[in-house]
Every structure is written in C-alpha cells, then in structure tokens.
Amino acid sequence: MSDEPGVPRYEARRTLRTCIAFSLFLAALTGPVLGQEDGCRNRPSLRVTVVDESGTIPIPGAMLVIQWSDVEERPLRETVGSEGRILLCAPPEAREAVLWAELGDASSTERRVVIVPGSRHDVELRLLLDDMETGRLVGQVLDGRTHRPVAAAEVSVPDRAAVVTSNRMGRFVLSGIPVGSHELSVRHIGYAPLTHAVSVRPGITTEVEIGLSADPVELAPLVATVERPRRLEIKGFYERKHWGELLGLGTFITAEDIERWRPLRVSDLVSMLVPSVGPGLRNRRGFSGLNPTCRMAVYLDGFAVGADLDSFVKPVEVGGIEVYKGLASTPAEFAGRCGAVVVWTK
C-alpha cells in the first residue's frame, strides 16, 4: 500500500480487494482452520468471524490478534479459516479478551469481550479501509524499579478521547489513533505521571514498554519504543523470535542489526553473527574439517530459493532473518535436515 500523498482512495480499495481475492485462493487450497464446536468442552470460547466493511463478505486468511487479560503471554496471532471464521478456547485464567483483525494494511476496530465461564461468545470483526489512516499502540506498563506489571494504569493520547487501563499483566491496547506524532500519557496513583512522544505510522504496529517511577526524584520514568512492520507481524516473525530466544531455538537478526553491521551480502551477515554457519550457508555443527558439506535450507519470504541467496536479495531490502541450526529446532514450515535460514523482506 502506497504511503505517498495524493493516492486516490479507490486504489486502496482495489489493493484490499486483491488481498481478499488472494486469501480466498489460498483458503481454497488449505481448507478451514475452524476448530470443532465442542473442541473447548466446558471452557469458554470465542467464535470469531471476519468480514468486509459491509459485513456481507467473509475474509478468509485474515490475521486475528487477541490479547487475553490476566494472561502473561504476548498477544496471540491466528489465521482465520476459509469461511472467515475461527474458534478459540479461552485460557482458564482469562477474564477478558481484546481482539482485532488485519489483512495487509487494512484493520478492524478492536472488540473487548468479557469472558463468561462455560459460554461461547460470537464476535464479528469488519475490516475497515478508514483504519489505514489510523494506527495502534500496544504495550505494557511496568514498575521502573522492580519491573513488575502495573495494573489499572490509565493510558491515553490527546487525539483519542477514550482512556484505557492496563490489565493485571500491565498490558494495554490503544486503537483508532490518527497517523502522526502524539503525546502518550500514563497515570497511576503512587507513581509520577508520564508523558512521552510516540509516532504512529500506517502499516506499523508500535509497541511501547513503559517503566513508571514511584519516586520521581531518585528514578526518572523509562520508555522503550519499538516499531514493528506489520508485514513481519503477520508472517509470525516476532512471535517465533519471542519464543525462539526464550527457549534457545534459533538466532534472530533484525533490520537494526543489519543497519549496525552494514554487510555487503546477506550471507556474510549470517556467517558473522552465527558462528556455526560457514561460507555458502553451510552448517558446521556436527561436521569436522574445513569444508563441511551440510547445506542449510534457504527461504525468502516463505519460499525456498536454494543456496544462492545473495542473488535474490540485498541487505538493505531485509527486514528480518531467522537462523535454525538443526532439524529439531526448525519450524515445520521451514523444513531442513541441516537447519534453515529464513529471510523476510521489508
């Protein structure tokens, strides 16, 4: 989706229709991913349907983002099935859910659902073109000294009248924020008020981690802001990065790493940052000698490209790289006997 000024609105709608048509094609190949109606047994569940702006056309392949309250994990991302539906079983400790849908640069408004034990909740999400002119802030409020979550903190920006409160894990979602620069305000009794400048851009999810100070004289508020390209979010890069780094399953290279090292070739950067990967993206792990023969599988934007990665992509075009050193740690979609190098463009 072009960000240049003056692009007619019908161009945005045409691009969205193209995304929808492609999603329908993929859904026809893969089939539905909707769970069984009794799959949750006695647990509460959400049956979510994603449709177009008119509410009449199901949108298969759309990405559903859901944040369960009172649950420590980061927001869950799931792809809806061929009928634009998906059934989700709520975690036992969840009391509330905040969810929205995305497809390309289009997004729905968020829905907040109170979880009733033993009940199934039907939720409809409509993808809105107008949401391309707004953005979201997703974040967590922590105590700046102990790094523990701060619940019930009030979070707002001046251009959005509503005020949201952080949940028990300190997490919050602010949507419908106009694209541009804003002053993020965070307040909680017992902490110094915080005001921090944030930038919201189209097609970008801005994640904010906030450290509040209980004593403003001794400790100033801390804010860390990360902009995540929605393209990499949808492809699951950040979800795999979170769990991969937590469990030691792989090495993950970001656009910031590429900017810092400024390599001439993508393969050079991988070999430099992952010692077990040799020239030609060959895996030294488990092999002896100076010329290992175990060649790693190579993927570009989800497609296998063979060994000559550098002829397909330049470092300036890369948004993220995943490196898996063996078959056991490599995700199923990136099968490789000797591990895999997965490259995503911006």
Buried (B, 14 or more C-beta within 10 A) or exposed (E): BEEEEEEEEEEBEEBBEEBBEEBBEEBEEEEBBBBEEEEBEEBBBBBBBBBBBEEEBBBBBBBBBBBBBBBEEBBBBBBBBBBBBBBBBBBEEBBBBBBBBBBBBBBBBBBEBEBEEEEBBEBBBBBBBEBBEBBBBBBBBBBBBEEEBBBEBBBBBEBBEEEBEBBBBBBBBBBBBEBEEBEBBBBBEEBBEBEBEBEBBBBBBBBBBBBBBBEEEEBEBBBEBEEBBBBBBBBBBBBBBEEBEEEEBBBBBBBEBBEEEEBEBBBBBBBEBBEBBBEBBBBBBEBEEEEBEBBBBBBBBEEEBEBEBBEBBEBEBBBBBBBBBBEEBBBEEBEBEBBBBBBBBE
